[in-house]
Amino acid sequence: MRNNGFTLIELLIVVGIIAVLLSIFFFTDFNSYRGDAFRAEVSALGGALQRARADAFNNITQARHGVAIHPDGYDGYVIFECGSGCENYATRDPARDIRINASYGVTIAPTEVIFNQLSGDAVTSTRSQYDGDVTLTDPSRNVTAKISINHEGKISW
């Protein structure tokens, strides 16, 4: 009499191969997702900076515009308007703020960049010219990205 079917060893080998392939797939897919999320974060901050500069350049509400990063303990960015009597984020009109939640650690010195109306020049809260980088870091993957801003307001990443 002949038995048809798979032996226990054959079944264990197939299950082992499937487990290895699935673990590789899930690991690769999760890292790919985190990389996409980080790139989206860089684009979100770059877009916020560009919007603030465009609003200032186009003299929207006849005011300077800026971006504050992690202001007052908020985990994100705030695009703000700096009208008459306003010198920086602390003295702005909060009713016109646009808040964007952050997903990654962000460092910048100074903590805000303001763009002058009509020229779009980048300045600090003390109105000195700003040339610098906004650095975003993903500590879990040890990856960084930089957004460069020069005193003429050029933003590149």
C-alpha positions as CSV (number, residue, x, y, z in Angstrom):
1,M,0.0,0.0,0.0
2,R,1.3,3.4,-1.0
3,N,0.8,6.6,1.1
4,N,0.3,9.9,-0.8
5,G,1.0,13.3,0.7
6,F,3.8,15.3,2.2
7,T,6.0,14.3,5.0
8,L,6.4,16.4,8.2
9,I,9.9,17.5,7.1
10,E,8.6,18.7,3.8
11,L,5.9,20.8,5.4
12,L,8.3,22.3,7.9
13,I,10.7,23.3,5.2
14,V,7.9,25.0,3.2
15,V,6.6,26.8,6.3
16,G,10.2,27.9,7.1
17,I,10.8,29.3,3.6
18,I,7.5,31.2,3.7
19,A,8.3,32.7,7.1
20,V,11.7,33.9,5.9
21,L,10.2,35.5,2.8
22,L,7.4,37.2,4.8
23,S,9.9,38.6,7.3
24,I,12.0,40.0,4.5
25,F,9.0,41.6,2.9
26,F,7.7,43.1,6.1
27,F,11.1,44.5,7.1
28,T,11.6,46.1,3.7
29,D,8.1,47.4,3.5
30,F,8.3,49.1,6.9
31,N,11.6,50.8,6.2
32,S,10.3,52.0,2.9
33,Y,7.2,53.4,4.6
34,R,9.4,55.3,7.1
35,G,11.6,56.7,4.4
36,D,8.5,57.9,2.5
37,A,7.1,59.5,5.6
38,F,10.5,61.3,6.3
39,R,10.6,62.6,2.7
40,A,7.0,63.9,3.1
41,E,8.0,65.7,6.3
42,V,10.9,67.4,4.5
43,S,8.5,68.5,1.8
44,A,5.9,69.7,4.3
45,L,8.5,72.0,6.0
46,G,9.9,73.1,2.7
47,G,6.4,73.9,1.5
48,A,5.6,75.9,4.7
49,L,8.8,77.9,4.2
50,Q,7.9,78.6,0.6
51,R,4.4,79.6,1.4
52,A,5.5,82.1,4.1
53,R,8.0,83.6,1.6
54,A,5.5,83.8,-1.2
55,D,2.9,85.5,1.1
56,A,5.6,88.0,2.2
57,F,6.9,88.6,-1.3
58,N,3.3,89.1,-2.6
59,N,2.6,91.5,0.3
60,I,-0.4,89.5,1.5
61,T,-2.1,91.6,4.2
62,Q,0.8,94.1,3.9
63,A,2.8,92.1,6.4
64,R,5.9,90.0,6.9
65,H,5.4,86.3,7.1
66,G,7.4,83.6,8.8
67,V,7.7,80.0,10.0
68,A,8.3,79.1,13.7
69,I,9.5,75.6,14.5
70,H,8.4,73.9,17.7
71,P,7.1,77.2,19.2
72,D,5.8,77.2,22.8
73,G,6.2,73.4,23.0
74,Y,4.0,72.8,20.0
75,D,5.2,69.7,18.1
76,G,5.2,71.1,14.6
77,Y,5.6,74.3,12.6
78,V,3.5,77.5,12.5
79,I,3.2,79.7,9.5
80,F,2.6,83.1,11.0
81,E,1.9,86.7,9.9
82,C,3.8,89.5,11.4
83,G,1.8,92.7,10.8
84,S,2.3,96.2,12.2
85,G,3.9,96.3,15.6
86,C,5.0,92.7,15.2
87,E,8.7,91.8,15.4
88,N,8.6,88.0,15.7
89,Y,6.5,84.9,16.5
90,A,5.9,86.0,20.1
91,T,4.2,89.3,19.0
92,R,2.2,88.0,16.0
93,D,-1.6,87.7,15.7
94,P,-2.3,84.1,16.6
95,A,-5.7,84.2,14.9
96,R,-3.9,84.0,11.5
97,D,-1.6,81.1,12.3
98,I,-1.5,78.0,10.2
99,R,-0.3,74.9,12.2
100,I,1.4,71.9,10.7
101,N,2.0,68.8,12.9
102,A,5.6,67.4,12.8
103,S,6.5,63.7,12.7
104,Y,10.3,64.0,13.2
105,G,12.8,65.9,15.3
106,V,13.6,69.2,13.7
107,T,16.4,71.6,14.7
108,I,16.9,75.1,13.6
109,A,18.9,78.1,14.8
110,P,17.2,80.5,15.2
111,T,13.8,78.9,15.9
112,E,12.0,81.0,13.4
113,V,12.6,82.5,10.0
114,I,10.8,85.6,8.8
115,F,10.5,86.8,5.3
116,N,10.3,90.6,4.6
117,Q,7.3,91.8,2.7
118,L,7.8,92.7,-1.0
119,S,11.4,91.4,-1.1
120,G,11.1,87.9,0.4
121,D,14.5,88.4,2.1
122,A,15.0,86.0,5.0
123,V,15.7,87.5,8.4
124,T,15.8,86.5,12.1
125,S,13.5,87.8,14.7
126,T,16.2,90.6,15.3
127,R,15.9,91.5,11.6
128,S,19.5,90.4,10.8
129,Q,20.0,88.6,7.6
130,Y,19.5,84.8,7.8
131,D,21.7,82.3,6.0
132,G,21.4,78.8,7.3
133,D,20.0,75.3,7.2
134,V,17.0,73.7,8.7
135,T,18.0,70.2,9.6
136,L,15.5,67.4,10.0
137,T,16.6,64.2,11.6
138,D,15.1,60.7,11.8
139,P,17.0,59.2,14.8
140,S,15.6,55.7,14.3
141,R,17.1,55.5,10.9
142,N,20.0,57.9,11.5
143,V,19.1,59.9,8.4
144,T,19.2,63.7,8.1
145,A,17.9,66.2,5.5
146,K,18.7,69.8,5.1
147,I,16.6,72.7,3.8
148,S,18.9,75.6,2.9
149,I,17.7,79.3,3.2
150,N,19.8,82.2,2.1
151,H,19.4,85.9,3.0
152,E,17.6,86.6,-0.3
153,G,15.0,84.0,0.7
154,K,16.0,81.2,-1.7
155,I,14.8,77.9,-0.3
156,S,16.3,74.6,-1.6
157,W,16.2,71.0,-0.5
